[in-house]
Amino acid sequence: MIPLTYYLVLSAILFTMGALGVLIRRNALVIFMSVELMLNAANLAFVAFARQYNAFSGQLFVFFVMTVAAAEVAVGLALIVAIFRVKHNIDVDQMSSLKG
Amino acid sequence: MTPSDLLSILPLLVLVVWACALLLVDLWLKRKGVTAFLAALGLALTAGLALAQAGEETTAFGGMVALDGFASFLNVLFPLSGLLGIAVAYGYLKRMNIERGEYYSLLLFSTAGMMLMAHAADLVVVFLALEFLSLPLYVLAAFARPRLDSEEAGLKYFLLGAFASAFVIYGIALIYGATGTTSLSGIVAAIEAGSLGTSGLLLTIGAALFLVGFGFKVAAVPFHMWTPDVYHGAPTPVTAFMAVGAKAAGFAALLRVFVTAFPALDADLTPVVWVLAALTMFVGNVVAIAQTNIKRMLAYSSIAHAGYILMAFVAFGNPATRADAVASALFYLVTYALTSYGAWAAVIALEKQDPSAGSGQAASGLEINDFAGLGRRRPALAAAMTVFMLSLTGMPPTLGLVGKFYLFRTVIEAGQVWLAVIGVLTSLISAYYYLRVVVVMYMREGAPETTREPWLDFTWAVSALATVILSFLPMALFAWASAAGVMGF
C-alpha cells in the first residue's frame, strides 16, 4: 500500500502548480485550467484521507467539488466567450478598461 | 430527511423554489416591473418566515445545518439587503437599457446562498453555500454586457473568486485530514480529544488556507486587488448588493467557523488576524484618499470596513469576549449594510449613460467632482449623502459611531489596545476622503444631473433616516445581535 504521505505530497505539488499558474499565466483560459488543477489537488487529498480513515465522507465530498467545478465551468466559459466576442482576445493583461 | 429538517430551513427553501419559479414565469412576462415585484414579494415572504423562526435552536440534516440565533438574525438581514438590491436596480436597469428579468432571479439565488451560509454547521455546507452565492454574483457583475467594463469586472471577479474557492476547499481538505470530520462540532471534539499529534500542524495550515480563501471573499488586504476593479466595472446596483451581501455572508462563515471550531487555534491565528485587520484598515483608508472616482473610493472604503470587522476576530479566542465579538461584528454588519446601501443609492441617482459613447457603452457622472452643486440642486439627497459619509467615518449622530464604539470596546476588552488605536487613527484618516465628498457637494458650484425614481429615493431616504434614528436607540438592535451571538449546538 502506498503511504498517505506520497499522496499528500503529490496533492501539494499539484496545488502549488495550480496557484503558480494562476499567478503567472496571462491567458484567461489557462488561468481557469490552473484553478481546476487546484480543485483536483484538493480532491486527491480528500480521497487519500478518506482511505486513511476508511470513511466514505471524504469521497462524498469529492462529488460535491466536482459538481461545483462543473457549474463554475459553465459560468466561467460563458464569461470568457462573452469577452472574446467583444475584444477577440482573452489576455488578462489587456483587460485594462478599469484602471484608476 | 425528516419534515422537521425541512421546516428548519423553510425560509431558504421558499426562496429557492420562488427563484426557480420566477425564472420560468419571467419568460411570459412582458413587463419586467412585474418580475421585480414578484421577486420582492418572495424576499419579503422569506424575511417574514425567518423572523418567525427567531428564538428557535435546533440542528437539522444530521448536524449539517444549524438553526440558531445567529442564523435567524442573518436570515432576516440577507433578504432585506436583497430587497434594497431590487429597489435600487429597478429604475437603473431601465435607464441603462439592460432591463432583463434574470437580474431578479439571480439576485434571489445569491440571497439564498447567503442564507445557506448563515445556517452552515459543516464545512461541506460552507463550501456549497460559498459557491451558491458567488456563481450568480459572477453573472450579475457582467450583467451590463456588452459593456466591456462590466464584462471585464465579471471575468476578474470570477477568476479571483474561483481562485479563492480553491484555497477554501484545499483548507477544508487538510482540516478533514487532521480531524477526520468536516462537521464543526466534530472538529471541536477532535481537537478536545487531543489525539491530533502531528496532525495539529495540518489543522493549522488548513485553517490558514481557509482564512486566505475567505480573505479574498471579504476583500481583506493583501487579498483585495480585485475589489476596486470589480466594484467599478459592475453595474452599480450589483456593486451595492455585492458590497453588502457577499461581504456579510463571508463574515458569517468566518464567524461561525472560527468561533465554533477554531478557538483552540487561538494562539496561532490571532496574530495573523491582527496583522490582516491592521493592514486592511490602513491600506483601505490610505489608498481611498487618492481616488477620484466615487465607485473606486467606496470600493476602498468597503475594504477598510472589512478591516474594522476583522478586528472582532482578534477577540474570538478569549472566552470572555467571544460572545461580544460576534455581537459587535453583526451589529457593525447591519450598520455598514444600511449606510453603504444609502451611499450607493446616491451614486446611482447621479449615474447616467455617456451620450458620447453610443448606446449603453459606458456610464458617466461617477467622478467625485460630479457631486459639485448637489447641495443646491437636490438638498435632501445631499443631506442624506452627508449622513452616509459621516456614518462611514464614524461620527455622531449616526449609526456608524455606535457600530465602531461597540467594536473598539470589544477589542479593548480582549486586551488588544494597539489594534483599537490603529482603528481610531485610520478612522481619522478616512474622515479626509469622506468629508471631501461633503465639501464638494456644498462648497463647489456645479449643476449635476440627477435621476428621480421613487424606489431609489425611497432607498436613500429610508437608509438615511434609519442611520440617524437607530443611533439614538441602538440598544434594541444590539440586544438582538447579542442574542444572536450565542451560538450553541
Boltz contact constraints between the chains, C-beta under 6 A:
constraints:
  - contact:
      token1: [A, 15]
      token2: [B, 170]
      max_distance: 6.0
  - contact:
      token1: [A, 22]
      token2: [B, 163]
      max_distance: 6.0
  - contact:
      token1: [A, 31]
      token2: [B, 159]
      max_distance: 6.0
  - contact:
      token1: [A, 35]
      token2: [B, 162]
      max_distance: 6.0
  - contact:
      token1: [A, 35]
      token2: [B, 163]
      max_distance: 6.0
  - contact:
      token1: [A, 35]
      token2: [B, 166]
      max_distance: 6.0
  - contact:
      token1: [A, 38]
      token2: [B, 166]
      max_distance: 6.0
  - contact:
      token1: [A, 39]
      token2: [B, 166]
      max_distance: 6.0
  - contact:
      token1: [A, 42]
      token2: [B, 169]
      max_distance: 6.0
  - contact:
      token1: [A, 42]
      token2: [B, 170]
      max_distance: 6.0
  - contact:
      token1: [A, 42]
      token2: [B, 173]
      max_distance: 6.0
  - contact:
      token1: [A, 45]
      token2: [B, 173]
      max_distance: 6.0
  - contact:
      token1: [A, 46]
      token2: [B, 173]
      max_distance: 6.0
  - contact:
      token1: [A, 49]
      token2: [B, 176]
      max_distance: 6.0
  - contact:
      token1: [A, 49]
      token2: [B, 177]
      max_distance: 6.0
  - contact:
      token1: [A, 53]
      token2: [B, 180]
      max_distance: 6.0
  - contact:
      token1: [A, 61]
      token2: [B, 124]
      max_distance: 6.0
  - contact:
      token1: [A, 65]
      token2: [B, 169]
      max_distance: 6.0
  - contact:
      token1: [A, 68]
      token2: [B, 131]
      max_distance: 6.0
  - contact:
      token1: [A, 71]
      token2: [B, 135]
      max_distance: 6.0
  - contact:
      token1: [A, 72]
      token2: [B, 162]
      max_distance: 6.0
  - contact:
      token1: [A, 75]
      token2: [B, 135]
      max_distance: 6.0
  - contact:
      token1: [A, 75]
      token2: [B, 138]
      max_distance: 6.0
  - contact:
      token1: [A, 76]
      token2: [B, 158]
      max_distance: 6.0
  - contact:
      token1: [A, 79]
      token2: [B, 142]
      max_distance: 6.0
  - contact:
      token1: [A, 79]
      token2: [B, 154]
      max_distance: 6.0
  - contact:
      token1: [A, 79]
      token2: [B, 155]
      max_distance: 6.0
  - contact:
      token1: [A, 79]
      token2: [B, 158]
      max_distance: 6.0
  - contact:
      token1: [A, 82]
      token2: [B, 145]
      max_distance: 6.0
  - contact:
      token1: [A, 82]
      token2: [B, 151]
      max_distance: 6.0
  - contact:
      token1: [A, 83]
      token2: [B, 151]
      max_distance: 6.0
  - contact:
      token1: [A, 83]
      token2: [B, 155]
      max_distance: 6.0
  - contact:
      token1: [A, 86]
      token2: [B, 146]
      max_distance: 6.0
  - contact:
      token1: [A, 86]
      token2: [B, 148]
      max_distance: 6.0
  - contact:
      token1: [A, 95]
      token2: [B, 152]
      max_distance: 6.0
  - contact:
      token1: [A, 97]
      token2: [B, 148]
      max_distance: 6.0
  - contact:
      token1: [A, 97]
      token2: [B, 149]
      max_distance: 6.0
  - contact:
      token1: [A, 97]
      token2: [B, 152]
      max_distance: 6.0
  - contact:
      token1: [A, 98]
      token2: [B, 149]
      max_distance: 6.0
  - contact:
      token1: [A, 98]
      token2: [B, 152]
      max_distance: 6.0
  - contact:
      token1: [A, 98]
      token2: [B, 229]
      max_distance: 6.0
  - contact:
      token1: [A, 98]
      token2: [B, 232]
      max_distance: 6.0
  - contact:
      token1: [A, 98]
      token2: [B, 233]
      max_distance: 6.0
  - contact:
      token1: [A, 100]
      token2: [B, 293]
      max_distance: 6.0
  - contact:
      token1: [A, 100]
      token2: [B, 296]
      max_distance: 6.0
